[in-house]
Amino acid sequence: MNKAELIEVLATRLGDKRTAGTALDAVLAEVQSAVTKGEKVSITGFGVFEKRVRAARMARNPRTGAAVRVKKTSVPAFRPGSGFKEMVASGRVPKALKAAAPAKSTAKKAAPAKKATTTKTAVARKSTAKKATRATPRKTATAKKAPSKRAPAKRATKRR
């Protein structure tokens, strides 16, 4: 599930995609800012978002094998809570989430009516835009071919 799909699922509960999108963006922004400051964001039953500090260390360049210094860095981390772990392990969705599923079907019936009106206005705008683009022909630049690299000459004599 990506962000757009998550917004659609939230829209079925909240009633509007715009509201769902702004709510999700607000939650993510607050979690990011708190973790950036070094604070822990703990959501009961879900998990903890935190900042982990990685110490400076010596590493190896895989190509040359030379030792390389790696600076101290901070990375975001998530630890799932016990309730979340149990839910994933059992494969069962809680009753509260199942109860929201019937509301989902009624919300979808109302949504196509709005989509139909927005598509009609979009179609009218697209037709006017096409006329404007036809009046002005585009000039396309010709693609230049990159110079080919020469391979090194083969050695004529055999090595002994």
HELIX and SHEET records of a PDB file:
HELIX    1   1 LYS A    3  LEU A   14  1                                  12    
HELIX    2   2 LYS A   17  LYS A   37  1                                  21    
HELIX    3   3 SER A   82  SER A   90  1                                   9    
HELIX    4   4 LYS A   95  ALA A  135  1                                  41    
SHEET    1   A 3 VAL A  41  ILE A  43  0                                        
SHEET    2   A 3 GLY A  47  ARG A  54 -1                                        
SHEET    3   A 3 THR A  73  PRO A  80 -1                                        
SHEET    1   B 2 ARG A  57  ARG A  60  0                                        
SHEET    2   B 2 ALA A  67  VAL A  70 -1                                        
END                                                                             
